[in-house]
């Protein structure tokens, strides 16, 4: 595969099929799919439906029995598979880092294989650590055993992006971490994709994850047969059949909270102080703020504690003993569902919003979020009324572009 500049490349799967010896039927049966350059497409389906097999045939970790794969218009089924894989990023469950190598050495693997000069590799490693939200000075020389699960996954993504590939394949990349870490890693992926615009194909069995991170979602039946391939909004509001409806499940309107981001609603500023401020200065700031509380930031600018008017007095002026620790935050790329859950688990009715490295950027409150929920529910109600008067039409497998074409014909 020829070298491709930064950005994404279109992927075409044409009648892709995989038979295993001795099996009475194919594991993947005649799959055709077009993925646009720079978009994130998620393959979601039940365990054993062939979604990971389909993904691995793109970089030929599994050789197709029939059909073709084109990347950027080039047929890759005849290319040397080792050379092919060096031009495609690949991130897997549990990161798959080499335990005897440092973080920097893990990230540098593919660039070294491609013969990059040392200075370029060092610069790229630091750039990627910063990109995935890990301080290069702190993490460069650590070993995988010294990292949390979420940090390992971030390094795994950095390694997959090291040679600036146009395509990134992700096989259940966040399936091995706890739910809170998984939400934050999903947010990080959304942020990265907004900056890089790679072509990402991600496999998951979690429908909520699929609609959160995917520009389009392919819901797969057994043998990777496509039940519906569309934008998340269309799948939530107009599932193709009972099989897709089963994946959507109850509460489709509330699931649409996964389609809106914290950055889409009003984020308010909030009075802050730092742990290095003198207690009297903190008290003066609190009195002049016009609010009942103030947010204490640590030395890295991260939310640390909420301080109320009586906290400093009761703690005798000590910031170490004063206030209530901040237990949860959300990023600007978090979904409104994530933010609503964080707010509802905190009796104060608000949650701090953070940026890169967990630094404070603002606050979002329950009133703002509930107004957004009511807006989505009202939109769904009006949409349901509109569709009630429209003639039924076949939907399975229709793409977003095809649906828009139907709308144009109707209006004409």
C-alpha positions in Angstrom: 0.0 0.0 0.0 1.4 3.4 -1.0 2.2 5.9 1.7 -0.8 8.1 2.5 -0.6 11.6 4.0 -2.1 12.5 7.4 -5.9 12.1 7.3 -8.2 9.3 6.4 -8.6 6.9 3.4 -11.8 5.4 2.1 -12.3 1.6 2.7 -14.4 -0.6 0.5 -15.3 -4.2 1.3 -16.6 -6.0 -1.7 -18.3 -9.4 -1.2 -15.9 -10.2 1.6 -16.3 -13.8 2.7 -14.4 -16.1 5.1 -14.8 -19.9 5.3 -12.9 -22.0 7.9 -12.0 -25.6 7.0 -14.6 -28.1 8.1 -17.2 -25.4 8.9 -20.7 -26.0 7.3 -21.2 -22.3 6.7 -19.0 -19.2 6.3 -18.0 -17.1 9.4 -18.4 -14.0 7.3 -20.8 -14.2 4.4 -20.6 -11.8 1.3 -20.2 -8.5 3.2 -20.1 -5.3 1.1 -19.5 -2.0 2.9 -18.2 1.5 1.9 -16.5 3.6 4.6 -15.8 7.2 3.8 -12.4 8.8 4.4 -12.2 10.4 7.8 -15.3 8.9 9.4 -15.7 6.5 12.3 -17.7 3.4 11.5 -18.6 1.0 14.3 -19.4 -2.7 13.7 -21.8 -3.8 16.5 -23.4 -7.2 16.9 -23.8 -10.2 19.2 -20.9 -12.3 20.3 -19.8 -14.7 17.5 -21.5 -12.8 14.7 -18.1 -12.4 12.8 -17.5 -8.6 13.4 -13.9 -9.1 14.6 -13.2 -11.5 11.7 -14.5 -8.8 9.3 -12.2 -6.2 10.9 -9.1 -8.4 10.8 -9.6 -9.2 7.1 -9.1 -5.5 6.4 -5.4 -5.7 7.5 -5.2 -9.4 6.6 -4.6 -10.7 10.1 -7.2 -13.1 8.8 -7.0 -13.9 5.1 -10.3 -13.6 3.2 -11.6 -16.6 1.4 -13.3 -14.5 -1.2 -13.9 -10.8 -2.1 -11.7 -7.7 -2.0 -10.6 -5.0 0.3 -9.7 -1.6 -1.1 -8.1 1.2 0.9 -7.8 4.6 -0.8 -8.9 2.9 -4.0 -6.0 0.3 -3.9 -6.7 -3.4 -3.7 -4.8 -4.6 -0.7 -5.6 -8.3 -1.0 -2.5 -8.7 -3.2 -0.1 -6.6 -1.1 2.5 -8.2 1.2 0.6 -8.4 4.5 3.5 -7.3 6.7 3.9 -4.1 4.6 0.2 -3.6 4.6 -0.1 -3.7 8.4 2.7 -1.2 8.9 0.5 1.3 7.2 -2.6 0.6 9.2 -3.0 1.4 12.9 -4.4 -1.5 15.1 -5.6 -1.2 18.7 -7.0 -4.1 20.6 -8.6 -5.0 23.9 -6.1 -4.8 26.9 -3.7 -2.6 24.8 -1.4 -5.5 24.0 1.8 -3.6 25.0 5.1 -5.4 25.3 5.8 -5.6 29.0 9.6 -5.5 28.7 9.5 -2.3 26.7 9.0 1.2 28.0 6.1 3.4 26.9 8.3 5.2 24.5 9.7 2.0 23.1 6.2 0.5 22.6 5.1 3.6 20.7 8.3 3.7 18.5 7.9 0.1 17.2 6.4 0.8 13.8 8.4 4.0 13.0 11.6 2.0 13.8 10.5 -0.7 11.4 9.9 1.9 8.8 13.4 3.3 9.3 12.6 6.7 10.7 15.5 8.6 12.1 15.9 8.7 15.9 15.1 12.4 16.2 11.9 12.1 14.3 10.8 9.1 16.4 11.5 10.9 19.7 9.6 13.9 18.5 6.7 11.8 17.3 6.6 9.8 20.6 6.3 13.0 22.7 3.7 14.4 20.3 1.6 11.3 20.6 1.8 11.1 24.4 0.6 14.7 24.6 -2.1 13.9 22.1 -3.6 11.1 24.2 -3.4 13.1 27.4 -0.3 11.6 29.0 2.5 13.9 30.2 5.6 12.9 28.1 8.0 13.8 31.0 6.0 11.6 33.4 5.2 8.6 31.2 8.0 8.3 28.6 10.2 5.9 30.6 7.5 3.9 32.4 6.8 0.3 31.8 3.3 -1.1 31.2 3.1 -2.6 34.7 3.4 0.9 36.1 0.3 2.1 34.3 -3.4 1.9 35.0 -5.6 0.0 32.6 -6.8 3.3 31.1 -3.3 4.6 30.7 -2.2 1.4 28.9 -5.1 1.8 26.5 -4.0 5.4 25.8 -0.5 4.1 25.0 -2.0 1.4 22.8 -3.9 4.1 20.8 -0.7 6.2 20.6 1.2 3.2 19.3 -1.4 2.5 16.6 -1.1 6.2 15.5 2.7 6.3 15.6 3.4 6.1 11.8 0.5 8.5 11.1 -1.6 5.8 9.3 -4.7 6.8 7.3 -6.7 3.9 8.8 -7.1 2.9 12.4 -8.7 -0.5 13.3 -9.9 -1.0 16.9 -11.1 -4.4 18.1 -13.1 -3.8 21.3 -10.4 -1.4 22.5 -12.1 -0.4 25.7 -13.7 -3.7 26.7 -11.3 -4.6 29.5 -11.5 -1.4 31.6 -14.0 -0.3 34.2 -17.1 1.7 33.1 -15.8 5.1 34.3 -12.5 4.7 32.5 -14.2 3.4 29.4 -16.4 6.5 29.2 -13.3 8.7 29.5 -11.4 6.7 26.8 -14.4 7.0 24.5 -14.3 10.8 25.1 -10.6 10.9 24.3 -11.2 8.9 21.1 -13.9 11.4 20.0 -11.5 14.3 20.7 -8.6 12.7 18.9 -10.8 12.0 15.8 -12.0 15.6 15.8 -8.4 16.6 15.5 -7.0 13.9 13.2 -9.9 12.8 11.0 -8.5 9.3 10.5 -10.7 6.5 9.0 -11.6 4.4 12.1 -13.3 1.0 12.0 -14.2 0.0 15.6 -15.7 -3.3 16.8 -17.9 -3.5 19.9 -20.7 -5.5 21.4 -21.9 -2.4 23.3 -24.6 -0.6 21.4 -24.3 2.5 23.6 -20.6 2.7 22.8 -21.4 2.3 19.1 -23.9 5.2 18.9 -21.6 7.4 21.1 -18.4 7.2 19.0 -19.7 6.2 15.6 -20.4 8.6 12.7 -22.2 5.6 11.2 -23.1 2.2 12.8 -23.4 -1.2 11.1 -25.6 -3.5 13.1 -24.6 -7.1 12.2 -26.5 -10.3 12.3 -24.7 -13.7 12.4 -22.0 -14.1 9.7 -21.6 -10.3 9.6 -24.7 -9.8 7.5 -25.7 -6.2 7.7 -29.1 -5.6 9.3 -28.8 -1.8 9.1 -26.0 0.6 8.3 -26.9 4.2 9.1 -26.2 7.2 11.3 -27.0 6.7 15.0 -30.0 9.0 15.0 -31.7 7.0 12.2 -31.1 3.7 13.9 -32.4 5.0 17.2 -35.5 6.6 15.7 -36.2 4.2 12.8 -34.8 0.7 13.4 -34.9 -1.5 10.3 -36.5 -4.5 11.9 -37.1 -6.4 15.1 -33.5 -7.5 15.3 -32.2 -3.9 15.3 -34.9 -2.9 17.7 -33.6 -5.5 20.1 -30.2 -3.9 20.0 -31.7 -0.4 20.5 -33.7 -1.6 23.5 -35.9 0.5 25.7 -35.5 4.2 26.1 -34.4 5.2 22.6 -35.1 8.8 23.4 -32.8 8.8 26.4 -30.1 6.9 24.4 -30.1 10.0 22.1 -28.3 11.7 25.0 -25.3 9.8 23.7 -25.4 11.8 20.5 -25.0 15.2 22.1 -21.8 16.4 23.8 -21.1 18.6 26.8 -19.5 21.1 24.4 -22.9 21.5 22.7 -24.5 23.0 25.9 -23.7 26.0 28.0 -20.6 25.5 30.1 -20.4 28.2 32.8 -17.3 29.5 34.5 -17.1 29.1 38.2 -14.9 30.9 40.8 -11.8 29.0 41.5 -8.7 29.1 43.8 -5.7 26.8 44.0 -4.1 24.8 46.8 -1.2 27.3 46.9 -3.5 30.3 47.7 -3.3 31.4 51.3 -6.4 30.4 53.4 -7.4 34.1 54.0 -7.2 34.8 50.2 -9.4 31.8 49.6 -11.9 33.1 52.1 -11.9 36.5 50.6 -12.4 35.1 47.1 -15.3 33.0 48.3 -16.9 36.0 50.0 -16.6 38.2 46.9 -17.7 35.5 44.4 -21.4 35.8 45.0 -21.8 32.1 45.3 -22.2 29.6 48.1 -19.1 27.7 47.2 -15.9 27.8 45.3 -13.8 25.2 43.4 -10.3 24.4 44.7 -7.8 23.3 42.0 -4.7 21.3 42.6 -1.2 22.4 41.4 -1.9 21.0 37.9 -5.2 23.0 37.6 -7.4 19.9 38.1 -10.6 20.0 40.2 -9.8 19.0 43.7 -12.4 20.1 46.3 -15.6 22.1 46.6 -15.3 24.7 49.4 -18.4 26.1 51.1 -18.5 29.2 53.3 -18.3 27.4 56.6 -15.6 24.8 55.5 -12.6 27.0 56.1 -13.8 28.1 59.5 -14.6 24.6 60.7 -11.2 23.4 59.3 -9.4 26.2 61.1 -8.1 27.6 57.9 -6.4 24.4 56.6 -7.2 23.7 52.9 -6.0 20.1 53.5 -9.0 19.5 55.8 -11.5 21.8 54.3 -14.2 21.1 51.7 -15.7 18.1 49.8 -13.4 16.1 47.4 -14.4 16.2 43.7 -15.4 12.6 43.0 -16.4 12.9 39.4 -15.7 15.2 36.3 -16.6 15.1 32.7 -14.8 16.2 29.6 -16.1 18.5 26.9 -16.4 15.5 24.6 -18.4 13.5 27.2 -22.0 12.8 26.2 -25.0 14.5 27.9 -25.9 11.1 29.3 -22.5 10.9 31.0 -22.9 14.4 32.4 -26.4 13.7 33.6 -25.3 10.6 35.4 -22.5 12.5 37.1 -24.8 15.3 38.1 -27.5 13.0 39.5 -24.9 11.2 41.6 -23.8 14.4 43.2 -26.3 16.1 45.5 -25.0 19.6 44.5 -26.5 19.4 41.0 -23.5 20.3 39.0 -20.3 18.7 37.6 -16.9 20.1 36.7 -15.8 20.0 33.1 -12.2 19.2 32.3 -9.9 19.5 29.3 -6.6 17.9 28.5 -4.7 16.4 31.4 -7.9 16.8 33.5 -7.5 20.5 33.8 -10.6 22.5 34.8 -12.5 24.4 32.0 -15.9 25.1 33.6 -19.1 23.7 35.1 -22.4 22.3 33.7 -25.5 22.1 35.9 -28.6 19.9 36.1 -30.9 22.6 34.8 -29.0 23.0 31.6 -28.9 19.2 31.1 -32.6 18.7 31.9 -33.5 21.4 29.3 -31.5 19.5 26.7 -33.3 16.2 27.7 -36.7 17.9 27.4 -35.7 19.3 24.0 -34.7 15.8 22.7 -37.9 14.2 24.0 -40.0 16.9 22.3 -38.1 16.4 19.0 -38.8 12.7 19.2 -42.4 13.3 19.9 -42.8 15.6 16.8 -40.8 13.1 14.7 -43.0 10.3 15.7 -46.1 12.3 14.7 -44.6 13.2 11.4 -43.7 9.6 10.5 -47.1 8.4 11.5 -48.5 10.1 8.4 -45.8 8.9 6.0 -46.1 5.7 3.9 -44.1 2.7 5.0 -41.0 1.9 2.9 -38.2 -0.7 3.1 -35.3 0.4 5.3 -32.9 -2.4 5.9 -29.3 -1.5 5.0 -30.2 2.0 3.7 -27.4 4.5 4.1 -27.8 8.1 5.4 -27.2 9.4 1.8 -29.9 7.1 0.4 -32.4 8.4 3.0 -31.6 12.0 2.1 -32.1 11.1 -1.5 -35.6 9.8 -0.7 -36.4 13.1 1.1 -35.3 15.1 -1.9 -37.6 13.1 -4.2 -40.5 13.6 -1.8 -40.0 17.3 -1.6 -39.7 17.5 -5.4 
